[in-house]
Amino acid sequence: MAQIDIEHVLQQSARLGVDLVAGPSTGCRISRVEIADIGSLDSLSAGTLVIADVSALPSAYRIDIAIRQASARRLGGLVLPVASPIALTSRDLAERGGVPVLQAPGRKASDLAVAIDRMVNDQASDVLTRARFALEKAREAAGGTAPDTVDAVLAATGEALGGKVRLETDPQVGWAEEAAVFIGEVPRGRLVFEPAGQDGHAGDDAAGLALPGIAAVVSKVLLREVQHRFAPRQTSAELLAQLVVAESSRVDSLADQAYRLGFPLQLSHVAAWLEFTDPGDADHHPPRALQSALELHAFELFENRDELWHIAFIRDDALIVSSERPGRGDHQRRLREVAADIADHAQTLAGGRWESTVGMGTPQVGATGLRQSAAEARIAAETAVASGRIGHIVATDVTGLRRVLLDFYASPTSRKLLEDLLRPLDSDDPQKTATAVRTLLAYLSNRNSPAKAARELLLHPNAVTYRMRKIEKALQLDLDDPDTRFAVELACRVRLLSAETR
C-alpha cells in the first residue's frame, strides 16, 4: 500500500491550499484519503486522511469529538475545508492525540481529495503536478513588481517544490547543463534544489523536471534587470569608444553628443587598455562571449565605486575609462585596482587560456585629454606585448621618444600620412617589409652611415648598402635632405611601434 507522510502534504501547502492549525507536523503516515462526515470517523481505517464533508463551521464541541475519534482510530489527519478558529481545547487534544488538523478554506472537498490521493497512490502524476505548479509560480513571480524579482522567483518555486531553490554562481557553467542560468550569452551559474524534510526523493524528481524551465525564467528576469540597470552606461561607453578612435574632424560633434547624453567630458579622465592574447596562437581572437561576460562583471564592479566608470570594446581589446573631478589624486592607482580585477576575471572566465595585458594612460582633462590617455594606454599595452611582457600591467612612459610619438600615433590622419611614406616598401611578405623598415631606420638614425647601421643590425656594410639601394629606388625620396630624412625616420618609428605589436 502506498503511503506518504503529513510532511509531504504540508510541503505542498501552497499548491493544495492547506494550512496546519493544530497537532503535529511530522510523524503521521497517510495511506488513503476519504471525504466523510465529521461525526462518522469511527468506521475509517488507520492512516486515513479525512476531509470533513462540511459546508459551514462546525462547533468546537464537534471538532473536539472528531479529534478524539481520529486519535483513537489512528487516522492520518483531519482537514476542514472551511476557515474556522480552533479552540484551545481542540489544539490540546490534537497535540496530545497526535492528530494533524488542517484547514483548506475555499477548496472543494472533491478537488482536494483527488489532489492528495494522487500524492498517495500515483507518484508519477504527483511529480508532474508539482513540477507544473512550480513553473506556474515561477512565471507569476517573474511578472510581479517585486524589487528583487529573482529572489521572489526562487522563493516561490522553492515553496512549490517543497524545499529551497538557489542560484549557485559559476562563471564557467556550460550551455548543455539543464539548469544553467545565462544573462544573454553570459554564464551566471546553475539552479540547485535542496529538499526539506524527509520527502527528498519526490521533491528531487519534480525539481529535475521543473528546474530547466525555472532556469529559463530566471535567465530572462536577470537579462531584463541588467538591461534596465546598465543600458545608459552602455550607451555612454559606445560613444566614448567612437570618440577614442574617430578622426580628429569628428571629435567636436561626438563631444556634443556626449554632452547631450549628460556625460561630463570636462572631468579628468584616465584610461586603461586591455589586450587579450592567446599564448598558444597569436592570431587567435577572443570569443565574443568573453567580452559580454567581462562587460557585465565590470558594470557590477563599477556600482561599488565612487568615480564614473565605463568599459567599451574596440575590436578585440577593452577600454576602461575612469572619470572624476580634476586634482583629486591617486586617479591612476584606483584605475589600476579596477583594471587588475577585470583582467583577473577575464583569465578566470577563459579558464586560464587567455592572458590580459593592461596598459595605463595618464590623467587628462576634456575630450582631447580622453583621446590622449586612451592612446597612451594602448601604446603601453601593445609595447608590453611586443616586448614579451604579456599578462603585466604597464603604465605609460611619460618621458622619451614614445611620449613624443603618441600624438602622431593617436591621430589617424597623421598616422596615415606617415604610413603613406613607407607604402612602397610593403609586400606580400610581412617579414620582408619589417626587415626593410628596420634597415631603413638603422641607416637614418646613424646619419646615413652603412658601417654604423651594419654594426647595429649585425650585418656586413655591403649588405646594408645593397639593401639601401633597393629601398631608395622604391621610395623615390632624397634621403640626404634633412626634412625628408626626419619625416621618413619618424614614419619608421611609428610603423615599428604599431606594426610589430599586431
C-alpha positions as CSV (number, residue, x, y, z in Angstrom):
1,M,0.0,0.0,0.0
2,A,1.4,3.4,-1.0
3,Q,1.9,5.9,1.8
4,I,3.1,9.4,2.3
5,D,3.9,11.5,5.4
6,I,2.0,14.5,6.6
7,E,5.2,16.5,5.8
8,H,4.6,15.7,2.2
9,V,1.2,17.4,2.3
10,L,2.5,20.4,4.2
11,Q,5.4,20.9,1.8
12,Q,2.8,21.2,-0.9
13,S,0.6,23.6,1.1
14,A,0.8,26.4,-1.4
15,R,-0.4,24.2,-4.2
16,L,-3.1,22.4,-2.1
17,G,-4.2,25.5,-0.3
18,V,-4.0,23.9,3.2
19,D,-2.5,25.1,6.5
20,L,-1.7,23.3,9.7
21,V,-3.7,24.8,12.5
22,A,-3.3,22.2,15.3
23,G,-1.5,18.9,16.0
24,P,1.9,17.6,14.9
25,S,3.6,18.5,11.6
26,T,5.7,15.3,11.4
27,G,5.4,11.6,12.0
28,C,1.9,10.8,10.8
29,R,1.5,8.4,7.9
30,I,-1.2,8.7,5.3
31,S,-2.3,5.6,3.3
32,R,-5.6,6.8,1.8
33,V,-7.9,9.8,1.5
34,E,-11.6,9.9,2.4
35,I,-14.4,12.5,2.4
36,A,-16.5,11.8,5.4
37,D,-19.0,13.3,7.8
38,I,-17.2,14.8,10.8
39,G,-19.3,12.7,13.2
40,S,-18.7,9.3,11.5
41,L,-15.0,8.7,11.8
42,D,-15.2,5.6,13.9
43,S,-15.6,3.4,10.8
44,L,-12.4,4.6,9.0
45,S,-9.2,2.6,8.9
46,A,-5.9,3.8,10.4
47,G,-3.8,6.1,8.2
48,T,-6.8,7.7,6.5
49,L,-6.7,11.4,5.9
50,V,-10.2,12.7,6.5
51,I,-11.6,15.6,4.5
52,A,-14.6,16.7,6.5
53,D,-17.8,16.9,4.5
54,V,-19.0,20.2,5.9
55,S,-20.1,23.5,4.3
56,A,-20.3,25.6,7.5
57,L,-18.1,25.9,10.5
58,P,-18.6,23.0,12.9
59,S,-19.0,23.7,16.6
60,A,-16.0,23.5,18.8
61,Y,-17.6,20.5,20.6
62,R,-18.0,18.6,17.3
63,I,-14.4,19.3,16.4
64,D,-13.2,18.0,19.8
65,I,-15.2,14.8,19.3
66,A,-13.8,14.4,15.8
67,I,-10.2,14.8,17.0
68,R,-10.8,12.2,19.8
69,Q,-12.2,9.7,17.3
70,A,-9.3,10.3,14.9
71,S,-6.8,9.8,17.6
72,A,-8.5,6.5,18.7
73,R,-8.6,5.2,15.1
74,R,-5.0,6.5,14.5
75,L,-6.1,8.4,11.4
76,G,-3.7,10.3,9.3
77,G,-5.2,13.7,9.9
78,L,-8.3,15.9,9.7
79,V,-8.9,18.5,7.0
80,L,-11.6,21.2,7.4
81,P,-12.4,22.8,4.0
82,V,-13.6,26.0,5.9
83,A,-11.9,28.8,7.8
84,S,-12.5,28.3,11.5
85,P,-10.7,29.4,14.6
86,I,-9.6,26.3,16.6
87,A,-10.4,26.4,20.2
88,L,-7.6,25.9,22.8
89,T,-9.2,22.6,23.9
90,S,-9.1,21.3,20.3
91,R,-5.4,22.3,19.9
92,D,-4.5,20.5,23.1
93,L,-6.4,17.3,22.1
94,A,-4.8,17.3,18.6
95,E,-1.3,17.7,20.1
96,R,-1.8,15.0,22.8
97,G,-3.6,12.7,20.4
98,G,-1.1,13.1,17.5
99,V,-3.7,14.2,15.0
100,P,-2.8,16.9,12.5
101,V,-5.7,19.3,11.9
102,L,-5.6,21.3,8.7
103,Q,-7.7,24.0,7.1
104,A,-8.4,24.5,3.4
105,P,-10.7,27.5,3.2
106,G,-12.4,27.9,-0.2
107,R,-11.2,24.5,-1.6
108,K,-13.8,21.9,-2.8
109,A,-13.5,18.7,-0.8
110,S,-13.6,16.6,-4.0
111,D,-10.7,18.6,-5.7
112,L,-8.7,18.3,-2.5
113,A,-9.3,14.6,-2.2
114,V,-8.2,14.0,-5.8
115,A,-5.0,16.0,-5.4
116,I,-3.9,14.3,-2.2
117,D,-4.9,10.9,-3.5
118,R,-2.6,11.4,-6.4
119,M,0.2,12.1,-4.0
120,V,-0.6,8.9,-2.1
121,N,-1.2,6.4,-5.0
122,D,0.3,7.9,-8.2
123,Q,3.8,9.2,-7.6
124,A,4.5,10.0,-11.3
125,S,1.3,12.1,-11.6
126,D,2.2,13.9,-8.4
127,V,5.7,14.7,-9.7
128,L,4.3,16.2,-12.9
129,T,1.7,18.2,-10.9
130,R,4.4,19.6,-8.6
131,A,6.7,20.5,-11.5
132,R,3.9,22.2,-13.4
133,F,2.8,24.1,-10.3
134,A,6.4,25.3,-9.7
135,L,6.7,26.6,-13.2
136,E,3.4,28.4,-12.8
137,K,4.7,30.0,-9.6
138,A,7.9,31.0,-11.4
139,R,6.0,32.8,-14.1
140,E,3.8,34.5,-11.7
141,A,6.7,35.8,-9.6
142,A,8.6,36.9,-12.7
143,G,5.7,39.0,-13.8
144,G,5.3,40.7,-10.5
145,T,6.6,44.1,-9.3
146,A,8.9,42.9,-6.5
147,P,12.2,44.9,-6.4
148,D,14.2,41.6,-6.1
149,T,12.3,39.6,-8.8
150,V,14.9,36.8,-9.0
151,D,14.7,36.2,-5.2
152,A,10.9,36.2,-5.5
153,V,11.1,33.6,-8.3
154,L,13.5,31.4,-6.3
155,A,11.4,31.7,-3.1
156,A,8.1,30.9,-4.9
157,T,9.5,27.9,-6.7
158,G,11.2,26.5,-3.6
159,E,8.0,26.7,-1.7
160,A,6.1,25.0,-4.6
161,L,8.7,22.1,-4.8
162,G,8.8,21.7,-1.0
163,G,12.4,22.9,-0.4
164,K,14.8,25.6,-1.4
165,V,15.9,26.7,-4.9
166,R,19.0,28.8,-5.0
167,L,21.3,30.2,-7.7
168,E,24.8,28.7,-7.4
169,T,27.2,31.2,-9.1
170,D,29.6,29.6,-11.7
171,P,31.0,31.8,-14.5
172,Q,32.1,28.7,-16.4
173,V,28.7,26.9,-16.4
174,G,28.1,25.1,-19.7
175,W,25.2,25.7,-22.1
176,A,24.4,22.0,-22.0
177,E,23.6,22.0,-18.3
178,E,19.8,21.6,-17.8
179,A,19.5,24.2,-15.0
180,A,22.1,26.6,-16.3
181,V,21.3,30.3,-15.9
182,F,22.6,32.8,-18.5
183,I,22.3,36.6,-18.9
184,G,22.0,36.8,-22.6
185,E,25.2,34.9,-23.6
186,V,26.9,35.5,-20.3
187,P,27.1,32.4,-18.0
188,R,25.9,33.2,-14.5
189,G,25.5,29.8,-12.7
190,R,23.0,27.0,-12.2
191,L,19.9,26.4,-10.1
192,V,20.2,23.9,-7.2
193,F,17.3,22.4,-5.3
194,E,17.6,21.5,-1.6
195,P,14.7,19.4,-0.4
196,A,13.2,20.0,3.0
197,G,12.2,17.2,5.5
198,Q,12.0,13.6,4.6
199,D,10.3,13.9,1.2
200,G,13.5,14.5,-0.6
201,H,13.1,11.9,-3.4
202,A,9.7,13.2,-4.7
203,G,10.9,16.7,-4.4
204,D,14.1,15.9,-6.4
205,D,12.1,14.3,-9.1
206,A,9.8,17.3,-9.5
207,A,12.7,19.6,-9.3
208,G,14.5,17.7,-12.0
209,L,11.6,18.3,-14.3
210,A,10.9,21.9,-13.3
211,L,14.4,23.4,-12.9
212,P,15.3,23.8,-16.6
213,G,12.1,25.8,-17.1
214,I,12.7,27.8,-14.0
215,A,16.3,28.5,-15.1
216,A,14.9,29.9,-18.4
217,V,12.6,32.2,-16.4
218,V,15.4,33.3,-14.1
219,S,17.7,34.0,-17.1
220,K,15.1,36.3,-18.7
221,V,14.5,38.1,-15.5
222,L,18.2,38.7,-15.0
223,L,18.6,39.9,-18.6
224,R,15.7,42.3,-18.1
225,E,17.2,43.7,-14.9
226,V,20.7,44.1,-16.4
227,Q,19.3,45.9,-19.4
228,H,17.4,48.2,-17.1
229,R,20.4,48.9,-14.8
230,F,23.1,49.3,-17.4
231,A,21.6,50.5,-20.6
232,P,22.6,54.2,-20.0
233,R,26.1,53.2,-19.2
234,Q,26.4,51.0,-22.3
235,T,25.2,53.9,-24.5
236,S,27.9,56.2,-23.0
237,A,30.6,53.6,-23.4
238,E,29.8,53.2,-27.1
239,L,30.1,56.9,-27.6
240,L,33.4,57.0,-25.7
241,A,34.8,54.2,-28.0
242,Q,33.8,56.3,-31.0
243,L,35.4,59.3,-29.5
244,V,38.7,57.5,-28.9
245,V,39.1,56.0,-32.5
246,A,37.4,58.8,-34.5
247,E,39.2,61.1,-36.9
248,S,40.1,64.5,-35.4
249,S,37.5,66.2,-37.5
250,R,34.7,64.3,-35.8
251,V,35.8,65.0,-32.2
252,D,33.6,68.1,-31.8
253,S,30.4,66.5,-33.0
254,L,31.0,63.5,-30.8
255,A,31.7,65.7,-27.8
256,D,28.4,67.5,-28.4
257,Q,26.6,64.1,-28.4
258,A,28.4,63.3,-25.1
259,Y,27.2,66.5,-23.5
260,R,23.6,65.8,-24.7
261,L,23.8,62.4,-23.0
262,G,24.9,64.1,-19.8
263,F,28.4,62.7,-19.9
264,P,30.8,65.2,-18.2
265,L,33.7,65.4,-20.7
266,Q,35.1,68.4,-18.7
267,L,36.2,66.0,-16.0
268,S,39.7,64.4,-15.7
269,H,39.9,61.0,-17.5
270,V,42.3,58.2,-17.2
271,A,42.2,55.2,-19.5
272,A,43.4,51.6,-19.3
273,W,43.7,49.4,-22.4
274,L,43.3,45.6,-22.1
275,E,44.8,43.5,-24.8
276,F,43.9,39.8,-24.8
277,T,46.5,37.3,-26.0
278,D,46.4,33.6,-26.6
279,P,50.0,32.5,-25.9
280,G,49.5,29.4,-27.9
281,D,48.1,31.2,-31.0
282,A,48.9,34.9,-31.5
283,D,46.4,35.1,-34.4
284,H,43.5,33.7,-32.3
285,H,40.8,36.2,-31.5
286,P,39.0,36.1,-28.1
287,P,35.4,34.8,-28.2
288,R,32.6,37.4,-28.2
289,A,31.0,35.7,-25.1
290,L,34.2,36.7,-23.2
291,Q,33.5,40.4,-23.9
292,S,29.9,40.1,-22.8
293,A,30.8,38.4,-19.6
294,L,33.6,40.8,-18.9
295,E,31.3,43.8,-19.5
296,L,28.7,42.6,-17.1
297,H,31.4,41.9,-14.4
298,A,32.8,45.4,-14.9
299,F,29.3,47.0,-14.6
300,E,28.7,45.3,-11.3
301,L,32.2,46.2,-10.1
302,F,31.6,49.9,-11.1
303,E,28.4,50.1,-9.0
304,N,30.5,50.0,-5.8
305,R,32.9,52.7,-6.9
306,D,32.7,56.5,-6.3
307,E,34.2,57.5,-9.7
308,L,32.3,57.5,-13.0
309,W,33.4,54.3,-14.9
310,H,32.9,52.9,-18.4
311,I,34.1,49.9,-20.3
312,A,34.0,49.6,-24.1
313,F,35.3,47.1,-26.6
314,I,37.3,48.2,-29.6
315,R,37.7,45.2,-31.9
316,D,39.3,42.5,-29.7
317,D,40.5,44.9,-27.0
318,A,38.9,46.5,-24.0
319,L,39.0,50.2,-23.0
320,I,38.3,51.2,-19.4
321,V,37.8,54.8,-18.6
322,S,37.6,56.4,-15.1
323,S,36.4,60.0,-14.8
324,E,36.3,62.3,-11.8
325,R,37.0,66.0,-10.9
326,P,40.5,67.2,-11.7
327,G,43.1,67.3,-9.0
328,R,41.7,64.6,-6.7
329,G,44.9,62.5,-6.8
330,D,45.6,58.7,-6.9
331,H,43.4,58.5,-10.0
332,Q,45.8,56.1,-11.8
333,R,46.1,53.9,-8.7
334,R,42.4,53.4,-8.5
335,L,42.2,52.7,-12.2
336,R,44.9,50.1,-11.7
337,E,42.9,48.3,-8.9
338,V,39.8,48.0,-11.1
339,A,41.8,47.1,-14.3
340,A,43.6,44.3,-12.3
341,D,40.3,42.9,-11.1
342,I,38.8,42.9,-14.6
343,A,42.0,41.3,-16.0
344,D,41.9,38.6,-13.4
345,H,38.2,37.9,-14.0
346,A,38.9,37.6,-17.8
347,Q,41.5,34.9,-17.1
348,T,39.0,33.1,-14.8
349,L,36.3,33.2,-17.5
350,A,38.7,31.8,-20.1
351,G,40.0,29.1,-17.8
352,G,43.5,30.4,-17.9
353,R,43.8,30.3,-21.7
354,W,43.8,34.0,-22.4
355,E,46.4,36.5,-20.9
356,S,45.3,40.1,-20.3
357,T,47.9,42.7,-20.7
358,V,47.0,46.1,-19.3
359,G,48.3,49.4,-20.4
360,M,47.5,52.6,-18.4
361,G,47.5,56.2,-19.6
362,T,47.9,59.3,-17.6
363,P,45.0,61.5,-16.3
364,Q,44.0,64.1,-18.9
365,V,41.2,66.7,-19.0
366,G,38.4,67.0,-21.6
367,A,37.7,65.2,-24.9
368,T,41.2,65.7,-26.3
369,G,42.7,64.5,-23.0
370,L,40.5,61.4,-23.0
371,R,41.8,60.5,-26.5
372,Q,45.3,61.2,-25.4
373,S,45.0,59.0,-22.3
374,A,43.5,56.2,-24.3
375,A,46.3,56.4,-26.9
376,E,48.9,56.2,-24.1
377,A,47.2,53.2,-22.6
378,R,47.0,51.4,-26.0
379,I,50.7,52.1,-26.7
380,A,51.7,50.9,-23.3
381,A,49.7,47.6,-23.7
382,E,50.9,46.9,-27.3
383,T,54.5,47.7,-26.3
384,A,54.3,45.3,-23.4
385,V,53.0,42.5,-25.6
386,A,55.7,43.2,-28.3
387,S,58.5,43.1,-25.6
388,G,57.2,39.8,-24.2
389,R,55.6,41.3,-21.0
390,I,52.3,39.5,-21.7
391,G,50.0,39.5,-18.7
392,H,51.6,42.5,-17.0
393,I,50.1,45.9,-16.0
394,V,52.2,48.6,-17.6
395,A,52.0,52.4,-17.1
396,T,52.8,54.9,-19.9
397,D,56.4,56.1,-20.1
398,V,55.9,59.8,-19.7
399,T,59.4,60.6,-20.9
400,G,61.5,59.6,-24.0
401,L,60.7,59.2,-27.7
402,R,57.5,57.2,-27.2
403,R,55.9,60.1,-25.5
404,V,56.7,62.3,-28.5
405,L,55.3,59.7,-30.8
406,L,52.0,59.4,-29.0
407,D,50.4,62.4,-30.7
408,F,51.3,61.0,-34.1
409,Y,50.1,57.6,-33.2
410,A,46.8,58.8,-31.6
411,S,45.8,60.8,-34.7
412,P,44.5,58.5,-37.6
413,T,45.2,61.3,-40.1
414,S,48.9,61.9,-39.0
415,R,49.4,58.1,-38.8
416,K,48.1,57.6,-42.3
417,L,50.4,60.3,-43.8
418,L,53.4,58.7,-42.2
419,E,52.4,55.3,-43.3
420,D,52.0,56.5,-46.9
421,L,55.7,57.4,-46.9
422,L,56.6,53.8,-46.4
423,R,53.9,52.2,-48.5
424,P,56.3,51.5,-51.4
425,L,58.1,49.1,-49.1
426,D,55.0,47.0,-48.4
427,S,54.9,43.5,-49.9
428,D,53.0,40.3,-49.5
429,D,55.7,39.0,-47.1
430,P,55.3,40.9,-43.7
431,Q,58.7,39.7,-42.6
432,K,60.3,41.2,-45.7
433,T,58.6,44.5,-45.1
434,A,59.6,44.6,-41.5
435,T,63.3,43.9,-42.4
436,A,63.2,46.8,-44.9
437,V,61.8,49.2,-42.3
438,R,64.3,48.2,-39.7
439,T,67.2,48.6,-42.1
440,L,66.0,52.0,-43.2
441,L,65.6,53.1,-39.6
442,A,69.1,51.9,-38.6
443,Y,70.5,53.7,-41.6
444,L,68.8,57.0,-40.9
445,S,69.3,57.0,-37.2
446,N,73.1,56.6,-37.8
447,R,73.2,59.6,-40.1
448,N,73.1,57.6,-43.3
449,S,76.2,55.5,-42.3
450,P,76.2,52.0,-43.7
451,A,79.0,51.0,-41.4
452,K,77.3,52.1,-38.2
453,A,73.9,50.7,-39.4
454,A,75.7,47.4,-40.1
455,R,77.0,47.2,-36.6
456,E,73.5,47.8,-35.2
457,L,72.0,45.2,-37.5
458,L,74.8,42.7,-37.1
459,L,75.4,42.8,-40.9
460,H,78.2,43.4,-43.3
461,P,78.3,47.1,-44.5
462,N,78.0,45.9,-48.1
463,A,74.7,44.1,-47.2
464,V,73.3,47.4,-45.8
465,T,74.5,49.3,-48.9
466,Y,72.7,46.7,-51.1
467,R,69.5,46.9,-49.1
468,M,69.5,50.7,-49.1
469,R,70.0,50.9,-52.8
470,K,66.8,48.9,-53.3
471,I,64.9,50.9,-50.6
472,E,65.9,54.3,-52.1
473,K,64.8,53.1,-55.5
474,A,61.4,52.0,-54.1
475,L,60.8,55.2,-52.1
476,Q,62.0,57.7,-54.7
477,L,62.9,60.1,-51.9
478,D,66.0,62.2,-51.3
479,L,67.3,60.8,-48.0
480,D,70.1,63.3,-47.9
481,D,67.5,66.1,-47.4
482,P,67.2,66.8,-43.6
483,D,63.4,67.3,-43.7
484,T,62.8,64.2,-45.7
485,R,65.2,62.2,-43.5
486,F,63.4,63.3,-40.4
487,A,59.9,62.5,-41.8
488,V,61.0,59.1,-43.0
489,E,62.7,58.2,-39.7
490,L,59.6,59.3,-37.8
491,A,57.5,57.1,-40.1
492,C,59.7,54.2,-39.5
493,R,59.4,54.6,-35.7
494,V,55.7,54.9,-35.8
495,R,55.4,51.9,-38.1
496,L,57.5,49.7,-35.8
497,L,55.6,51.0,-32.8
498,S,52.4,49.9,-34.4
499,A,53.1,47.1,-36.8
500,E,55.3,44.9,-34.6
501,T,52.6,44.6,-32.0
502,R,50.0,43.4,-34.4
